[in-house]
């Protein structure tokens, strides 16, 4: 099982309630367990590669939409070119560290 969990715990800046945050973390874990292929990091960017299926595209977009509302201090994105599916988070090193990304 690959552990690329975008959120292993709720950051201080998170707007989720504890219950909603826990549910979102579990959704990420289930998604990662099914589709995660790898992760690449730089100081200001995290990119997670996922297996691309119609279901994975839809689920990733839903997860990212929720994160964008909660933690808008970083940029959340999905890149889908029909061959590959990427989850991309960009921000400062401090912002990414606050998220406890994969």
Backbone as CSV, one residue per row, in Angstrom:
resi,resn,N_x,N_y,N_z,CA_x,CA_y,CA_z,C_x,C_y,C_z
1,UNK,0.855,-1.178,0.000,0.000,0.000,0.000,0.900,1.240,0.000
2,UNK,0.713,2.091,-0.991,1.497,3.321,-1.099,0.858,4.403,-0.243
3,UNK,1.657,5.100,0.505,1.149,6.182,1.348,1.559,7.513,0.754
4,UNK,0.667,8.115,0.014,0.896,9.451,-0.519,-0.118,10.413,0.054
5,UNK,-0.784,9.999,1.099,-1.888,10.768,1.658,-1.649,12.265,1.631
6,UNK,-2.442,12.968,0.851,-2.307,14.417,0.824,-2.498,15.053,2.187
7,UNK,-3.306,14.464,3.021,-3.527,15.035,4.350,-3.504,13.931,5.389
8,UNK,-2.413,13.813,6.111,-2.336,12.824,7.175,-2.938,13.344,8.472
9,UNK,-3.072,14.631,8.613,-3.658,15.249,9.791,-4.133,16.636,9.414
10,UNK,-4.968,17.207,10.209,-5.509,18.520,9.893,-4.522,19.620,10.261
11,UNK,-4.176,20.475,9.306,-3.292,21.594,9.634,-4.029,22.653,10.440
12,UNK,-3.272,23.476,11.118,-3.857,24.526,11.947,-4.755,25.453,11.136
13,UNK,-4.384,25.734,9.888,-5.141,26.668,9.063,-6.395,26.054,8.455
14,UNK,-6.638,24.788,8.689,-7.765,24.095,8.076,-9.098,24.628,8.624
15,UNK,-10.071,24.788,7.731,-11.378,25.293,8.121,-12.374,24.171,8.433
16,UNK,-11.965,22.917,8.304,-12.851,21.794,8.602,-13.128,21.696,10.095
17,UNK,-14.306,21.193,10.424,-14.547,20.755,11.794,-13.769,19.456,11.969
18,UNK,-13.467,19.053,13.194,-12.718,17.804,13.368,-13.388,16.602,12.700
19,UNK,-14.691,16.485,12.801,-15.396,15.352,12.186,-15.333,15.385,10.673
20,UNK,-15.568,16.551,10.095,-15.502,16.681,8.639,-14.083,16.477,8.144
21,UNK,-13.121,16.965,8.895,-11.724,16.778,8.518,-11.340,15.314,8.526
22,UNK,-11.769,14.589,9.530,-11.469,13.158,9.603,-12.089,12.421,8.426
23,UNK,-13.327,12.770,8.086,-13.996,12.139,6.943,-13.243,12.417,5.647
24,UNK,-12.775,13.648,5.478,-12.036,14.007,4.270,-10.712,13.237,4.206
25,UNK,-10.035,13.112,5.320,-8.784,12.346,5.359,-9.049,10.895,4.956
26,UNK,-10.114,10.326,5.449,-10.445,8.937,5.099,-10.770,8.805,3.611
27,UNK,-11.443,9.800,3.035,-11.714,9.768,1.593,-10.412,9.804,0.811
28,UNK,-9.459,10.661,1.232,-8.148,10.713,0.579,-7.432,9.375,0.697
29,UNK,-7.428,8.787,1.884,-6.728,7.511,2.081,-7.296,6.425,1.182
30,UNK,-8.615,6.337,1.117,-9.250,5.333,0.259,-8.899,5.587,-1.207
31,UNK,-8.940,6.845,-1.608,-8.605,7.193,-2.988,-7.155,6.841,-3.296
32,UNK,-6.251,7.208,-2.410,-4.824,6.903,-2.608,-4.580,5.403,-2.667
33,UNK,-5.234,4.654,-1.801,-5.054,3.201,-1.793,-5.465,2.587,-3.128
34,UNK,-6.473,3.147,-3.764,-6.959,2.612,-5.034,-6.168,3.106,-6.243
35,UNK,-5.726,4.359,-6.242,-5.246,4.956,-7.483,-3.841,5.555,-7.466
36,UNK,-3.244,5.784,-6.314,-1.951,6.475,-6.262,-0.847,5.655,-6.922
37,UNK,-0.031,6.358,-7.725,1.097,5.724,-8.408,2.443,6.249,-7.924
38,UNK,2.480,7.486,-7.486,3.742,8.053,-7.031,3.594,9.517,-6.704
39,UNK,4.620,10.052,-6.063,4.598,11.453,-5.655,5.960,12.071,-5.920
40,UNK,5.945,13.318,-6.359,7.164,14.093,-6.568,7.026,15.396,-5.805
41,UNK,8.119,15.803,-5.158,8.085,17.025,-4.351,9.226,17.947,-4.727
42,UNK,8.925,19.219,-4.696,9.956,20.250,-4.695,9.645,21.125,-3.491
43,UNK,10.403,22.157,-3.292,10.163,23.025,-2.136,8.795,23.687,-2.177
44,UNK,8.295,23.982,-3.384,7.050,24.742,-3.508,5.949,24.010,-4.273
45,UNK,6.135,22.706,-4.499,5.148,21.982,-5.304,5.150,20.498,-4.926
46,UNK,3.949,19.942,-4.841,3.777,18.511,-4.653,2.897,18.015,-5.795
47,UNK,3.345,16.952,-6.456,2.586,16.367,-7.556,2.400,14.883,-7.263
48,UNK,1.140,14.452,-7.221,0.827,13.046,-7.012,0.241,12.510,-8.313
49,UNK,0.811,11.407,-8.796,0.318,10.748,-10.004,-0.691,9.675,-9.610
50,UNK,-1.796,9.638,-10.352,-2.839,8.653,-10.114,-3.151,7.888,-11.388
51,UNK,-3.607,6.649,-11.214,-4.138,5.896,-12.343,-5.355,6.659,-12.859
52,UNK,-5.449,6.800,-14.174,-6.532,7.586,-14.753,-7.665,6.689,-15.223
53,UNK,-8.816,6.844,-14.588,-10.063,6.213,-15.018,-11.136,7.293,-14.923
54,UNK,-12.272,7.034,-15.498,-13.358,8.013,-15.363,-13.697,8.243,-13.888
55,UNK,-13.700,7.156,-13.096,-14.017,7.286,-11.679,-12.938,8.067,-10.927
56,UNK,-11.658,7.784,-11.208,-10.597,8.485,-10.476,-10.591,9.971,-10.797
57,UNK,-10.876,10.331,-12.038,-10.940,11.749,-12.407,-12.037,12.436,-11.608
58,UNK,-13.214,11.840,-11.565,-14.336,12.439,-10.848,-14.052,12.546,-9.360
59,UNK,-13.554,11.472,-8.765,-13.287,11.495,-7.322,-12.199,12.496,-6.966
60,UNK,-11.130,12.566,-7.771,-10.069,13.523,-7.475,-10.588,14.950,-7.578
61,UNK,-11.369,15.246,-8.588,-11.925,16.604,-8.720,-12.798,16.958,-7.512
62,UNK,-13.573,15.997,-7.023,-14.402,16.247,-5.840,-13.541,16.497,-4.601
63,UNK,-12.512,15.688,-4.407,-11.617,15.875,-3.264,-10.930,17.236,-3.316
64,UNK,-10.453,17.597,-4.482,-9.738,18.869,-4.641,-10.681,20.055,-4.451
65,UNK,-11.920,19.931,-4.898,-12.889,21.019,-4.710,-13.098,21.288,-3.220
66,UNK,-13.197,20.241,-2.418,-13.373,20.406,-0.976,-12.130,21.050,-0.369
67,UNK,-10.947,20.570,-0.752,-9.704,21.130,-0.223,-9.547,22.602,-0.590
68,UNK,-9.953,22.964,-1.788,-9.840,24.354,-2.234,-10.654,25.296,-1.368
69,UNK,-11.786,24.825,-0.875,-12.615,25.642,0.018,-12.020,25.719,1.411
70,UNK,-11.467,24.623,1.863,-10.930,24.540,3.222,-9.603,25.274,3.355
71,UNK,-8.708,24.984,2.469,-7.324,25.452,2.587,-6.936,26.257,1.356
72,UNK,-7.534,27.409,1.221,-7.334,28.225,0.022,-6.016,28.997,0.028
73,UNK,-5.198,28.811,1.055,-3.918,29.514,1.109,-2.866,28.890,0.199
74,UNK,-3.167,27.736,-0.426,-2.303,27.140,-1.452,-3.142,26.951,-2.710
75,UNK,-2.477,26.675,-3.814,-3.183,26.424,-5.072,-3.342,24.922,-5.267
76,UNK,-4.577,24.478,-5.449,-4.916,23.078,-5.655,-5.279,22.897,-7.120
77,UNK,-4.797,21.858,-7.746,-5.137,21.651,-9.143,-5.158,20.196,-9.542
78,UNK,-5.869,19.951,-10.632,-5.922,18.640,-11.263,-5.496,18.830,-12.704
79,UNK,-4.532,18.038,-13.135,-4.120,18.037,-14.531,-4.504,16.692,-15.119
80,UNK,-5.306,16.743,-16.168,-5.835,15.524,-16.793,-5.701,15.684,-18.297
81,UNK,-4.770,14.942,-18.873,-4.591,15.058,-20.318,-5.026,13.789,-21.055
82,UNK,-5.912,13.039,-20.462,-6.457,11.799,-21.001,-5.495,10.622,-20.936
83,UNK,-4.217,10.864,-20.663,-3.245,9.789,-20.523,-2.776,9.652,-19.088
84,UNK,-2.780,10.770,-18.380,-2.305,10.757,-17.002,-3.156,11.703,-16.172
85,UNK,-3.174,11.425,-14.882,-3.958,12.225,-13.940,-3.024,12.662,-12.829
86,UNK,-2.925,13.982,-12.652,-2.034,14.538,-11.641,-2.804,15.430,-10.678
87,UNK,-2.444,15.334,-9.422,-2.926,16.234,-8.379,-1.742,17.128,-8.045
88,UNK,-1.930,18.444,-8.178,-0.828,19.384,-8.015,-1.194,20.418,-6.955
89,UNK,-0.308,20.571,-5.970,-0.482,21.595,-4.947,0.753,22.472,-4.979
90,UNK,0.545,23.789,-5.080,1.669,24.720,-5.082,1.468,25.763,-3.995
91,UNK,2.565,26.175,-3.421,2.565,27.188,-2.376,3.984,27.355,-1.884
92,UNK,4.139,28.147,-0.865,5.469,28.313,-0.287,5.838,27.036,0.481
93,UNK,7.107,26.901,0.794,7.558,25.749,1.574,6.812,25.686,2.906
94,UNK,6.608,26.827,3.538,5.905,26.872,4.823,4.442,26.457,4.680
95,UNK,3.799,26.926,3.611,2.400,26.553,3.390,2.264,25.055,3.160
96,UNK,3.126,24.501,2.341,3.041,23.058,2.070,3.345,22.250,3.331
97,UNK,4.273,22.722,4.143,4.589,22.028,5.388,3.383,22.041,6.337
98,UNK,2.601,23.119,6.331,1.426,23.223,7.189,0.360,22.194,6.804
99,UNK,0.367,21.766,5.549,-0.619,20.806,5.081,-0.242,19.370,5.370
100,UNK,1.004,19.107,5.707,1.461,17.753,5.964,1.171,16.869,4.759
101,UNK,1.535,17.349,3.588,1.302,16.618,2.352,2.221,15.431,2.230
102,UNK,1.630,14.319,1.708,2.295,13.077,1.388,3.718,13.049,1.602
